[in-house]
Amino acid sequence: MSGSAGKLAQQEDLGTSGTLRTALLHTRDIAAAARFYGAVFGWELHDSPTTPSFTLRGQPVAGVRRTTQEGNLWVPYVAVVD
């Protein structure tokens, strides 16, 4: 698409401004996080060397990244319109 129609389609793909689009968990222990979130929410780990993620009933729920820092950190991504 080009012009304003392309720009509008890109904005619509982001969802409503202010809504949560996704979240990314930074953790040192992906396996432990998978056990915890599996037990609490029923999430399954889709383990991939480059982009591991959690799914629920086959649908993506959140991304996961390995970190060397202590603790776990959730980073939310919120839709905005420029």
Secondary structure, DSSP 8 states (H G I E B T S, - for coil): --HHHHHHHHHHHT-STTSEEEEEEEES-HHHHHHHHHHHH--EEE--SS--EEEETTEEEEEEEE-SSSS-EEEEEE----
